[in-house]
Amino acid sequence: GFAGANLQLVFTTASNQLYRVEMTDDLANPHWTPLTNNVVAVGGVVSVIDPNASGQPRRFYRVRQLP
C-alpha cells in the first residue's frame, strides 16, 4: 500500500536469508531492475519502500531470494 507518496511493499521472509526486490513497468517485455539489493531477513515480515511508484501509471514487482 501507499505510505504518503511512497509505495510500501511487505513480504514474508525466512531467517538468515538475503532478498532482492525487482521492478518493471511492462510485463509483456519485462526489464527487471533492482529496487533493493541484499535485504537482510530475520524471519517474519519485511517492508521495502518504492519512492517513485506514485509517478508511474503501473509497476510490477518480484521478490527474489539470493543464494
PDB file of N, CA, C, O and CB in Angstrom:
ATOM      1  N   GLY A   1       0.821  -1.177   0.000  1.00  0.00           N
ATOM      2  CA  GLY A   1       0.000   0.000   0.000  1.00  0.00           C
ATOM      3  C   GLY A   1       0.861   1.235   0.000  1.00  0.00           C
ATOM      4  O   GLY A   1       2.084   1.166   0.122  1.00  0.00           O
ATOM      5  N   PHE A   2       0.205   2.366  -0.138  1.00  0.00           N
ATOM      6  CA  PHE A   2       0.929   3.635  -0.169  1.00  0.00           C
ATOM      7  C   PHE A   2       1.078   4.208   1.229  1.00  0.00           C
ATOM      8  O   PHE A   2       0.147   4.168   2.034  1.00  0.00           O
ATOM      9  CB  PHE A   2       0.215   4.638  -1.073  1.00  0.00           C
ATOM     10  N   ALA A   3       2.248   4.737   1.505  1.00  0.00           N
ATOM     11  CA  ALA A   3       2.550   5.486   2.722  1.00  0.00           C
ATOM     12  C   ALA A   3       2.924   6.884   2.254  1.00  0.00           C
ATOM     13  O   ALA A   3       4.093   7.155   1.980  1.00  0.00           O
ATOM     14  CB  ALA A   3       3.715   4.809   3.583  1.00  0.00           C
ATOM     15  N   GLY A   4       1.948   7.765   2.161  1.00  0.00           N
ATOM     16  CA  GLY A   4       2.164   9.068   1.543  1.00  0.00           C
ATOM     17  C   GLY A   4       2.312   8.875   0.052  1.00  0.00           C
ATOM     18  O   GLY A   4       1.459   8.248  -0.576  1.00  0.00           O
ATOM     19  N   ALA A   5       3.382   9.403  -0.531  1.00  0.00           N
ATOM     20  CA  ALA A   5       3.638   9.245  -1.965  1.00  0.00           C
ATOM     21  C   ALA A   5       4.448   7.988  -2.265  1.00  0.00           C
ATOM     22  O   ALA A   5       4.674   7.665  -3.431  1.00  0.00           O
ATOM     23  CB  ALA A   5       4.369  10.467  -2.504  1.00  0.00           C
ATOM     24  N   ASN A   6       4.883   7.280  -1.234  1.00  0.00           N
ATOM     25  CA  ASN A   6       5.729   6.099  -1.403  1.00  0.00           C
ATOM     26  C   ASN A   6       4.905   4.823  -1.344  1.00  0.00           C
ATOM     27  O   ASN A   6       3.978   4.710  -0.543  1.00  0.00           O
ATOM     28  CB  ASN A   6       6.822   6.067  -0.335  1.00  0.00           C
ATOM     29  N   LEU A   7       5.251   3.859  -2.200  1.00  0.00           N
ATOM     30  CA  LEU A   7       4.626   2.547  -2.136  1.00  0.00           C
ATOM     31  C   LEU A   7       5.413   1.684  -1.167  1.00  0.00           C
ATOM     32  O   LEU A   7       6.635   1.575  -1.273  1.00  0.00           O
ATOM     33  CB  LEU A   7       4.554   1.887  -3.539  1.00  0.00           C
ATOM     34  N   GLN A   8       4.717   1.074  -0.227  1.00  0.00           N
ATOM     35  CA  GLN A   8       5.352   0.186   0.739  1.00  0.00           C
ATOM     36  C   GLN A   8       5.001  -1.252   0.385  1.00  0.00           C
ATOM     37  O   GLN A   8       3.833  -1.640   0.409  1.00  0.00           O
ATOM     38  CB  GLN A   8       4.910   0.526   2.194  1.00  0.00           C
ATOM     39  N   LEU A   9       6.027  -2.042   0.056  1.00  0.00           N
ATOM     40  CA  LEU A   9       5.870  -3.467  -0.238  1.00  0.00           C
ATOM     41  C   LEU A   9       6.187  -4.250   1.024  1.00  0.00           C
ATOM     42  O   LEU A   9       7.168  -3.965   1.710  1.00  0.00           O
ATOM     43  CB  LEU A   9       6.792  -3.914  -1.422  1.00  0.00           C
ATOM     44  N   VAL A  10       5.358  -5.235   1.329  1.00  0.00           N
ATOM     45  CA  VAL A  10       5.553  -6.053   2.517  1.00  0.00           C
ATOM     46  C   VAL A  10       5.570  -7.516   2.089  1.00  0.00           C
ATOM     47  O   VAL A  10       4.699  -7.960   1.341  1.00  0.00           O
ATOM     48  CB  VAL A  10       4.436  -5.788   3.581  1.00  0.00           C
ATOM     49  N   PHE A  11       6.564  -8.262   2.563  1.00  0.00           N
ATOM     50  CA  PHE A  11       6.640  -9.685   2.234  1.00  0.00           C
ATOM     51  C   PHE A  11       7.245 -10.459   3.389  1.00  0.00           C
ATOM     52  O   PHE A  11       7.967  -9.911   4.222  1.00  0.00           O
ATOM     53  CB  PHE A  11       7.463  -9.908   0.954  1.00  0.00           C
ATOM     54  N   THR A  12       6.933 -11.749   3.418  1.00  0.00           N
ATOM     55  CA  THR A  12       7.407 -12.642   4.476  1.00  0.00           C
ATOM     56  C   THR A  12       8.746 -13.247   4.073  1.00  0.00           C
ATOM     57  O   THR A  12       8.960 -13.580   2.907  1.00  0.00           O
ATOM     58  CB  THR A  12       6.370 -13.758   4.766  1.00  0.00           C
ATOM     59  N   THR A  13       9.640 -13.388   5.040  1.00  0.00           N
ATOM     60  CA  THR A  13      10.992 -13.875   4.773  1.00  0.00           C
ATOM     61  C   THR A  13      11.337 -15.078   5.648  1.00  0.00           C
ATOM     62  O   THR A  13      10.651 -15.378   6.625  1.00  0.00           O
ATOM     63  CB  THR A  13      12.010 -12.759   4.998  1.00  0.00           C
ATOM     64  N   ALA A  14      12.397 -15.743   5.277  1.00  0.00           N
ATOM     65  CA  ALA A  14      12.980 -16.818   6.075  1.00  0.00           C
ATOM     66  C   ALA A  14      14.212 -16.269   6.797  1.00  0.00           C
ATOM     67  O   ALA A  14      14.883 -15.372   6.289  1.00  0.00           O
ATOM     68  CB  ALA A  14      13.354 -18.052   5.178  1.00  0.00           C
ATOM     69  N   SER A  15      14.502 -16.799   7.961  1.00  0.00           N
ATOM     70  CA  SER A  15      15.637 -16.328   8.757  1.00  0.00           C
ATOM     71  C   SER A  15      16.960 -16.501   8.024  1.00  0.00           C
ATOM     72  O   SER A  15      17.166 -17.469   7.293  1.00  0.00           O
ATOM     73  CB  SER A  15      15.689 -17.066  10.082  1.00  0.00           C
ATOM     74  N   ASN A  16      17.844 -15.543   8.238  1.00  0.00           N
ATOM     75  CA  ASN A  16      19.225 -15.595   7.735  1.00  0.00           C
ATOM     76  C   ASN A  16      19.311 -15.726   6.216  1.00  0.00           C
ATOM     77  O   ASN A  16      20.203 -16.405   5.707  1.00  0.00           O
ATOM     78  CB  ASN A  16      19.956 -16.752   8.374  1.00  0.00           C
ATOM     79  N   GLN A  17      18.413 -15.097   5.498  1.00  0.00           N
ATOM     80  CA  GLN A  17      18.425 -15.111   4.041  1.00  0.00           C
ATOM     81  C   GLN A  17      18.549 -13.675   3.529  1.00  0.00           C
ATOM     82  O   GLN A  17      18.219 -12.721   4.233  1.00  0.00           O
ATOM     83  CB  GLN A  17      17.142 -15.795   3.480  1.00  0.00           C
ATOM     84  N   LEU A  18      19.029 -13.538   2.292  1.00  0.00           N
ATOM     85  CA  LEU A  18      19.098 -12.243   1.624  1.00  0.00           C
ATOM     86  C   LEU A  18      18.079 -12.233   0.497  1.00  0.00           C
ATOM     87  O   LEU A  18      17.844 -13.253  -0.150  1.00  0.00           O
ATOM     88  CB  LEU A  18      20.534 -11.956   1.084  1.00  0.00           C
ATOM     89  N   TYR A  19      17.476 -11.073   0.268  1.00  0.00           N
ATOM     90  CA  TYR A  19      16.454 -10.922  -0.768  1.00  0.00           C
ATOM     91  C   TYR A  19      16.746  -9.697  -1.622  1.00  0.00           C
ATOM     92  O   TYR A  19      17.391  -8.745  -1.181  1.00  0.00           O
ATOM     93  CB  TYR A  19      15.052 -10.813  -0.139  1.00  0.00           C
ATOM     94  N   ARG A  20      16.254  -9.745  -2.852  1.00  0.00           N
ATOM     95  CA  ARG A  20      16.315  -8.611  -3.766  1.00  0.00           C
ATOM     96  C   ARG A  20      14.887  -8.358  -4.242  1.00  0.00           C
ATOM     97  O   ARG A  20      14.168  -9.291  -4.599  1.00  0.00           O
ATOM     98  CB  ARG A  20      17.302  -8.880  -4.980  1.00  0.00           C
ATOM     99  N   VAL A  21      14.486  -7.090  -4.243  1.00  0.00           N
ATOM    100  CA  VAL A  21      13.193  -6.703  -4.796  1.00  0.00           C
ATOM    101  C   VAL A  21      13.476  -6.046  -6.144  1.00  0.00           C
ATOM    102  O   VAL A  21      14.276  -5.115  -6.237  1.00  0.00           O
ATOM    103  CB  VAL A  21      12.399  -5.731  -3.822  1.00  0.00           C
ATOM    104  N   GLU A  22      12.807  -6.543  -7.187  1.00  0.00           N
ATOM    105  CA  GLU A  22      12.989  -6.026  -8.543  1.00  0.00           C
ATOM    106  C   GLU A  22      11.673  -5.462  -9.047  1.00  0.00           C
ATOM    107  O   GLU A  22      10.600  -5.851  -8.584  1.00  0.00           O
ATOM    108  CB  GLU A  22      13.511  -7.132  -9.498  1.00  0.00           C
ATOM    109  N   MET A  23      11.763  -4.538 -10.006  1.00  0.00           N
ATOM    110  CA  MET A  23      10.561  -3.901 -10.550  1.00  0.00           C
ATOM    111  C   MET A  23      10.654  -3.779 -12.069  1.00  0.00           C
ATOM    112  O   MET A  23      11.742  -3.751 -12.645  1.00  0.00           O
ATOM    113  CB  MET A  23      10.354  -2.512  -9.919  1.00  0.00           C
ATOM    114  N   THR A  24       9.483  -3.709 -12.698  1.00  0.00           N
ATOM    115  CA  THR A  24       9.379  -3.448 -14.129  1.00  0.00           C
ATOM    116  C   THR A  24       8.067  -2.725 -14.374  1.00  0.00           C
ATOM    117  O   THR A  24       7.126  -2.860 -13.592  1.00  0.00           O
ATOM    118  CB  THR A  24       9.464  -4.769 -14.964  1.00  0.00           C
ATOM    119  N   ASP A  25       7.999  -1.963 -15.450  1.00  0.00           N
ATOM    120  CA  ASP A  25       6.769  -1.257 -15.813  1.00  0.00           C
ATOM    121  C   ASP A  25       5.995  -1.980 -16.902  1.00  0.00           C
ATOM    122  O   ASP A  25       4.893  -1.562 -17.259  1.00  0.00           O
ATOM    123  CB  ASP A  25       7.091   0.151 -16.266  1.00  0.00           C
ATOM    124  N   ASP A  26       6.568  -3.083 -17.446  1.00  0.00           N
ATOM    125  CA  ASP A  26       5.947  -3.772 -18.577  1.00  0.00           C
ATOM    126  C   ASP A  26       6.156  -5.281 -18.443  1.00  0.00           C
ATOM    127  O   ASP A  26       7.286  -5.762 -18.522  1.00  0.00           O
ATOM    128  CB  ASP A  26       6.531  -3.258 -19.921  1.00  0.00           C
ATOM    129  N   LEU A  27       5.073  -6.023 -18.241  1.00  0.00           N
ATOM    130  CA  LEU A  27       5.187  -7.483 -18.135  1.00  0.00           C
ATOM    131  C   LEU A  27       5.261  -8.171 -19.490  1.00  0.00           C
ATOM    132  O   LEU A  27       5.729  -9.306 -19.575  1.00  0.00           O
ATOM    133  CB  LEU A  27       4.018  -8.034 -17.360  1.00  0.00           C
ATOM    134  N   ALA A  28       4.807  -7.506 -20.555  1.00  0.00           N
ATOM    135  CA  ALA A  28       4.874  -8.097 -21.889  1.00  0.00           C
ATOM    136  C   ALA A  28       6.316  -8.193 -22.380  1.00  0.00           C
ATOM    137  O   ALA A  28       6.672  -9.135 -23.089  1.00  0.00           O
ATOM    138  CB  ALA A  28       4.039  -7.278 -22.874  1.00  0.00           C
ATOM    139  N   ASN A  29       7.136  -7.228 -22.006  1.00  0.00           N
ATOM    140  CA  ASN A  29       8.548  -7.200 -22.377  1.00  0.00           C
ATOM    141  C   ASN A  29       9.329  -6.733 -21.148  1.00  0.00           C
ATOM    142  O   ASN A  29       9.844  -5.615 -21.132  1.00  0.00           O
ATOM    143  CB  ASN A  29       8.807  -6.257 -23.624  1.00  0.00           C
ATOM    144  N   PRO A  30       9.421  -7.590 -20.106  1.00  0.00           N
ATOM    145  CA  PRO A  30       9.973  -7.116 -18.833  1.00  0.00           C
ATOM    146  C   PRO A  30      11.474  -6.887 -18.854  1.00  0.00           C
ATOM    147  O   PRO A  30      12.239  -7.689 -19.388  1.00  0.00           O
ATOM    148  CB  PRO A  30       9.650  -8.091 -17.758  1.00  0.00           C
ATOM    149  N   HIS A  31      11.863  -5.797 -18.271  1.00  0.00           N
ATOM    150  CA  HIS A  31      13.263  -5.498 -17.975  1.00  0.00           C
ATOM    151  C   HIS A  31      13.300  -5.263 -16.468  1.00  0.00           C
ATOM    152  O   HIS A  31      12.999  -4.166 -15.997  1.00  0.00           O
ATOM    153  CB  HIS A  31      13.816  -4.231 -18.807  1.00  0.00           C
ATOM    154  N   TRP A  32      13.668  -6.291 -15.720  1.00  0.00           N
ATOM    155  CA  TRP A  32      13.636  -6.221 -14.259  1.00  0.00           C
ATOM    156  C   TRP A  32      14.818  -5.407 -13.754  1.00  0.00           C
ATOM    157  O   TRP A  32      15.969  -5.681 -14.094  1.00  0.00           O
ATOM    158  CB  TRP A  32      13.651  -7.636 -13.637  1.00  0.00           C
ATOM    159  N   THR A  33      14.521  -4.414 -12.950  1.00  0.00           N
ATOM    160  CA  THR A  33      15.511  -3.514 -12.384  1.00  0.00           C
ATOM    161  C   THR A  33      15.492  -3.648 -10.867  1.00  0.00           C
ATOM    162  O   THR A  33      14.415  -3.655 -10.272  1.00  0.00           O
ATOM    163  CB  THR A  33      15.243  -2.049 -12.816  1.00  0.00           C
ATOM    164  N   PRO A  34      16.653  -3.753 -10.226  1.00  0.00           N
ATOM    165  CA  PRO A  34      16.650  -3.852  -8.765  1.00  0.00           C
ATOM    166  C   PRO A  34      16.107  -2.579  -8.109  1.00  0.00           C
ATOM    167  O   PRO A  34      16.513  -1.466  -8.440  1.00  0.00           O
ATOM    168  CB  PRO A  34      18.062  -4.135  -8.256  1.00  0.00           C
ATOM    169  N   LEU A  35      15.188  -2.775  -7.179  1.00  0.00           N
ATOM    170  CA  LEU A  35      14.720  -1.685  -6.318  1.00  0.00           C
ATOM    171  C   LEU A  35      15.568  -1.677  -5.051  1.00  0.00           C
ATOM    172  O   LEU A  35      15.992  -0.619  -4.585  1.00  0.00           O
ATOM    173  CB  LEU A  35      13.195  -1.842  -5.973  1.00  0.00           C
ATOM    174  N   THR A  36      15.808  -2.852  -4.504  1.00  0.00           N
ATOM    175  CA  THR A  36      16.691  -3.025  -3.354  1.00  0.00           C
ATOM    176  C   THR A  36      17.540  -4.259  -3.589  1.00  0.00           C
ATOM    177  O   THR A  36      17.188  -5.131  -4.384  1.00  0.00           O
ATOM    178  CB  THR A  36      15.881  -3.146  -2.024  1.00  0.00           C
ATOM    179  N   ASN A  37      18.637  -4.321  -2.902  1.00  0.00           N
ATOM    180  CA  ASN A  37      19.522  -5.472  -3.010  1.00  0.00           C
ATOM    181  C   ASN A  37      19.981  -5.845  -1.616  1.00  0.00           C
ATOM    182  O   ASN A  37      20.179  -4.973  -0.770  1.00  0.00           O
ATOM    183  CB  ASN A  37      20.735  -5.177  -3.941  1.00  0.00           C
ATOM    184  N   ASN A  38      20.148  -7.116  -1.374  1.00  0.00           N
ATOM    185  CA  ASN A  38      20.656  -7.613  -0.103  1.00  0.00           C
ATOM    186  C   ASN A  38      19.818  -7.176   1.094  1.00  0.00           C
ATOM    187  O   ASN A  38      20.352  -6.689   2.091  1.00  0.00           O
ATOM    188  CB  ASN A  38      22.068  -7.157   0.086  1.00  0.00           C
ATOM    189  N   VAL A  39      18.504  -7.353   0.989  1.00  0.00           N
ATOM    190  CA  VAL A  39      17.626  -7.123   2.134  1.00  0.00           C
ATOM    191  C   VAL A  39      17.868  -8.274   3.096  1.00  0.00           C
ATOM    192  O   VAL A  39      17.629  -9.433   2.758  1.00  0.00           O
ATOM    193  CB  VAL A  39      16.099  -7.024   1.706  1.00  0.00           C
ATOM    194  N   VAL A  40      18.339  -7.958   4.292  1.00  0.00           N
ATOM    195  CA  VAL A  40      18.649  -8.974   5.286  1.00  0.00           C
ATOM    196  C   VAL A  40      17.369  -9.341   6.020  1.00  0.00           C
ATOM    197  O   VAL A  40      16.649  -8.472   6.512  1.00  0.00           O
ATOM    198  CB  VAL A  40      19.740  -8.480   6.279  1.00  0.00           C
ATOM    199  N   ALA A  41      17.099 -10.627   6.085  1.00  0.00           N
ATOM    200  CA  ALA A  41      15.872 -11.094   6.715  1.00  0.00           C
ATOM    201  C   ALA A  41      16.187 -11.828   8.014  1.00  0.00           C
ATOM    202  O   ALA A  41      17.170 -12.562   8.110  1.00  0.00           O
ATOM    203  CB  ALA A  41      15.089 -12.006   5.760  1.00  0.00           C
ATOM    204  N   VAL A  42      15.351 -11.618   8.985  1.00  0.00           N
ATOM    205  CA  VAL A  42      15.481 -12.309  10.268  1.00  0.00           C
ATOM    206  C   VAL A  42      14.296 -13.239  10.500  1.00  0.00           C
ATOM    207  O   VAL A  42      14.077 -13.723  11.610  1.00  0.00           O
ATOM    208  CB  VAL A  42      15.593 -11.294  11.418  1.00  0.00           C
ATOM    209  N   GLY A  43      13.535 -13.481   9.434  1.00  0.00           N
ATOM    210  CA  GLY A  43      12.307 -14.254   9.558  1.00  0.00           C
ATOM    211  C   GLY A  43      11.169 -13.290   9.843  1.00  0.00           C
ATOM    212  O   GLY A  43      11.364 -12.276  10.513  1.00  0.00           O
ATOM    213  N   GLY A  44      10.012 -13.593   9.350  1.00  0.00           N
ATOM    214  CA  GLY A  44       8.891 -12.684   9.562  1.00  0.00           C
ATOM    215  C   GLY A  44       8.728 -11.723   8.410  1.00  0.00           C
ATOM    216  O   GLY A  44       9.175 -11.987   7.294  1.00  0.00           O
ATOM    217  N   VAL A  45       8.088 -10.614   8.687  1.00  0.00           N
ATOM    218  CA  VAL A  45       7.703  -9.649   7.652  1.00  0.00           C
ATOM    219  C   VAL A  45       8.752  -8.554   7.499  1.00  0.00           C
ATOM    220  O   VAL A  45       9.286  -8.045   8.484  1.00  0.00           O
ATOM    221  CB  VAL A  45       6.344  -9.027   7.982  1.00  0.00           C
ATOM    222  N   VAL A  46       9.039  -8.201   6.244  1.00  0.00           N
ATOM    223  CA  VAL A  46       9.966  -7.123   5.900  1.00  0.00           C
ATOM    224  C   VAL A  46       9.220  -6.150   4.996  1.00  0.00           C
ATOM    225  O   VAL A  46       8.389  -6.565   4.188  1.00  0.00           O
ATOM    226  CB  VAL A  46      11.269  -7.675   5.200  1.00  0.00           C
ATOM    227  N   SER A  47       9.512  -4.860   5.128  1.00  0.00           N
ATOM    228  CA  SER A  47       8.905  -3.883   4.221  1.00  0.00           C
ATOM    229  C   SER A  47       9.989  -3.129   3.469  1.00  0.00           C
ATOM    230  O   SER A  47      11.070  -2.866   3.995  1.00  0.00           O
ATOM    231  CB  SER A  47       8.004  -2.895   4.997  1.00  0.00           C
ATOM    232  N   VAL A  48       9.672  -2.788   2.218  1.00  0.00           N
ATOM    233  CA  VAL A  48      10.572  -2.061   1.316  1.00  0.00           C
ATOM    234  C   VAL A  48       9.768  -0.929   0.706  1.00  0.00           C
ATOM    235  O   VAL A  48       8.590  -1.100   0.393  1.00  0.00           O
ATOM    236  CB  VAL A  48      11.181  -3.003   0.198  1.00  0.00           C
ATOM    237  N   ILE A  49      10.388   0.217   0.538  1.00  0.00           N
ATOM    238  CA  ILE A  49       9.727   1.411   0.001  1.00  0.00           C
ATOM    239  C   ILE A  49      10.176   1.666  -1.431  1.00  0.00           C
ATOM    240  O   ILE A  49      11.365   1.595  -1.741  1.00  0.00           O
ATOM    241  CB  ILE A  49      10.026   2.643   0.880  1.00  0.00           C
ATOM    242  N   ASP A  50       9.209   1.964  -2.308  1.00  0.00           N
ATOM    243  CA  ASP A  50       9.499   2.461  -3.660  1.00  0.00           C
ATOM    244  C   ASP A  50       9.057   3.923  -3.682  1.00  0.00           C
ATOM    245  O   ASP A  50       7.863   4.207  -3.780  1.00  0.00           O
ATOM    246  CB  ASP A  50       8.758   1.601  -4.789  1.00  0.00           C
ATOM    247  N   PRO A  51      10.018   4.858  -3.592  1.00  0.00           N
ATOM    248  CA  PRO A  51       9.658   6.273  -3.523  1.00  0.00           C
ATOM    249  C   PRO A  51       9.176   6.859  -4.852  1.00  0.00           C
ATOM    250  O   PRO A  51       8.652   7.972  -4.880  1.00  0.00           O
ATOM    251  CB  PRO A  51      10.833   7.058  -3.039  1.00  0.00           C
ATOM    252  N   ASN A  52       9.350   6.117  -5.955  1.00  0.00           N
ATOM    253  CA  ASN A  52       8.976   6.641  -7.272  1.00  0.00           C
ATOM    254  C   ASN A  52       7.722   5.996  -7.850  1.00  0.00           C
ATOM    255  O   ASN A  52       7.383   6.254  -9.005  1.00  0.00           O
ATOM    256  CB  ASN A  52      10.112   6.450  -8.232  1.00  0.00           C
ATOM    257  N   ALA A  53       7.035   5.178  -7.091  1.00  0.00           N
ATOM    258  CA  ALA A  53       5.887   4.429  -7.611  1.00  0.00           C
ATOM    259  C   ALA A  53       4.706   5.326  -7.963  1.00  0.00           C
ATOM    260  O   ALA A  53       3.992   5.044  -8.925  1.00  0.00           O
ATOM    261  CB  ALA A  53       5.448   3.396  -6.600  1.00  0.00           C
ATOM    262  N   SER A  54       4.487   6.384  -7.219  1.00  0.00           N
ATOM    263  CA  SER A  54       3.297   7.201  -7.457  1.00  0.00           C
ATOM    264  C   SER A  54       3.340   7.922  -8.801  1.00  0.00           C
ATOM    265  O   SER A  54       2.293   8.332  -9.302  1.00  0.00           O
ATOM    266  CB  SER A  54       3.138   8.213  -6.345  1.00  0.00           C
ATOM    267  N   GLY A  55       4.514   8.089  -9.394  1.00  0.00           N
ATOM    268  CA  GLY A  55       4.641   8.747 -10.689  1.00  0.00           C
ATOM    269  C   GLY A  55       4.484   7.805 -11.872  1.00  0.00           C
ATOM    270  O   GLY A  55       4.598   8.238 -13.018  1.00  0.00           O
ATOM    271  N   GLN A  56       4.226   6.530 -11.623  1.00  0.00           N
ATOM    272  CA  GLN A  56       4.129   5.533 -12.692  1.00  0.00           C
ATOM    273  C   GLN A  56       2.675   5.109 -12.892  1.00  0.00           C
ATOM    274  O   GLN A  56       1.955   4.912 -11.913  1.00  0.00           O
ATOM    275  CB  GLN A  56       5.008   4.301 -12.370  1.00  0.00           C
ATOM    276  N   PRO A  57       2.232   4.966 -14.139  1.00  0.00           N
ATOM    277  CA  PRO A  57       0.859   4.503 -14.361  1.00  0.00           C
ATOM    278  C   PRO A  57       0.665   3.061 -13.909  1.00  0.00           C
ATOM    279  O   PRO A  57      -0.434   2.685 -13.501  1.00  0.00           O
ATOM    280  CB  PRO A  57       0.493   4.634 -15.833  1.00  0.00           C
ATOM    281  N   ARG A  58       1.720   2.246 -13.978  1.00  0.00           N
ATOM    282  CA  ARG A  58       1.677   0.878 -13.463  1.00  0.00           C
ATOM    283  C   ARG A  58       3.112   0.426 -13.210  1.00  0.00           C
ATOM    284  O   ARG A  58       4.050   0.878 -13.868  1.00  0.00           O
ATOM    285  CB  ARG A  58       0.943  -0.091 -14.462  1.00  0.00           C
ATOM    286  N   ARG A  59       3.257  -0.460 -12.257  1.00  0.00           N
ATOM    287  CA  ARG A  59       4.577  -1.017 -11.930  1.00  0.00           C
ATOM    288  C   ARG A  59       4.356  -2.378 -11.295  1.00  0.00           C
ATOM    289  O   ARG A  59       3.423  -2.569 -10.515  1.00  0.00           O
ATOM    290  CB  ARG A  59       5.393  -0.066 -10.970  1.00  0.00           C
ATOM    291  N   PHE A  60       5.224  -3.322 -11.636  1.00  0.00           N
ATOM    292  CA  PHE A  60       5.134  -4.685 -11.141  1.00  0.00           C
ATOM    293  C   PHE A  60       6.407  -5.002 -10.364  1.00  0.00           C
ATOM    294  O   PHE A  60       7.479  -4.475 -10.661  1.00  0.00           O
ATOM    295  CB  PHE A  60       4.920  -5.695 -12.309  1.00  0.00           C
ATOM    296  N   TYR A  61       6.273  -5.871  -9.366  1.00  0.00           N
ATOM    297  CA  TYR A  61       7.398  -6.194  -8.501  1.00  0.00           C
ATOM    298  C   TYR A  61       7.537  -7.706  -8.370  1.00  0.00           C
ATOM    299  O   TYR A  61       6.570  -8.456  -8.503  1.00  0.00           O
ATOM    300  CB  TYR A  61       7.224  -5.545  -7.114  1.00  0.00           C
ATOM    301  N   ARG A  62       8.777  -8.130  -8.106  1.00  0.00           N
ATOM    302  CA  ARG A  62       9.010  -9.511  -7.725  1.00  0.00           C
ATOM    303  C   ARG A  62      10.093  -9.514  -6.645  1.00  0.00           C
ATOM    304  O   ARG A  62      10.956  -8.638  -6.604  1.00  0.00           O
ATOM    305  CB  ARG A  62       9.426 -10.389  -8.963  1.00  0.00           C
ATOM    306  N   VAL A  63      10.022 -10.512  -5.782  1.00  0.00           N
ATOM    307  CA  VAL A  63      10.990 -10.687  -4.707  1.00  0.00           C
ATOM    308  C   VAL A  63      11.764 -11.955  -4.990  1.00  0.00           C
ATOM    309  O   VAL A  63      11.184 -13.013  -5.235  1.00  0.00           O
ATOM    310  CB  VAL A  63      10.298 -10.745  -3.307  1.00  0.00           C
ATOM    311  N   ARG A  64      13.090 -11.837  -4.954  1.00  0.00           N
ATOM    312  CA  ARG A  64      13.941 -12.998  -5.231  1.00  0.00           C
ATOM    313  C   ARG A  64      14.824 -13.275  -4.028  1.00  0.00           C
ATOM    314  O   ARG A  64      15.446 -12.368  -3.477  1.00  0.00           O
ATOM    315  CB  ARG A  64      14.805 -12.768  -6.499  1.00  0.00           C
ATOM    316  N   GLN A  65      14.871 -14.530  -3.631  1.00  0.00           N
ATOM    317  CA  GLN A  65      15.778 -14.938  -2.568  1.00  0.00           C
ATOM    318  C   GLN A  65      17.146 -15.146  -3.191  1.00  0.00           C
ATOM    319  O   GLN A  65      17.273 -15.851  -4.192  1.00  0.00           O
ATOM    320  CB  GLN A  65      15.277 -16.234  -1.843  1.00  0.00           C
ATOM    321  N   LEU A  66      18.174 -14.538  -2.607  1.00  0.00           N
ATOM    322  CA  LEU A  66      19.528 -14.632  -3.152  1.00  0.00           C
ATOM    323  C   LEU A  66      20.231 -15.862  -2.591  1.00  0.00           C
ATOM    324  O   LEU A  66      19.951 -16.290  -1.472  1.00  0.00           O
ATOM    325  CB  LEU A  66      20.339 -13.355  -2.833  1.00  0.00           C
ATOM    326  N   PRO A  67      21.150 -16.429  -3.377  1.00  0.00           N
ATOM    327  CA  PRO A  67      21.879 -17.629  -2.908  1.00  0.00           C
ATOM    328  C   PRO A  67      22.839 -17.309  -1.778  1.00  0.00           C
ATOM    329  O   PRO A  67      23.522 -18.203  -1.277  1.00  0.00           O
ATOM    330  CB  PRO A  67      22.651 -18.265  -4.060  1.00  0.00           C
TER     331      PRO A  67
END
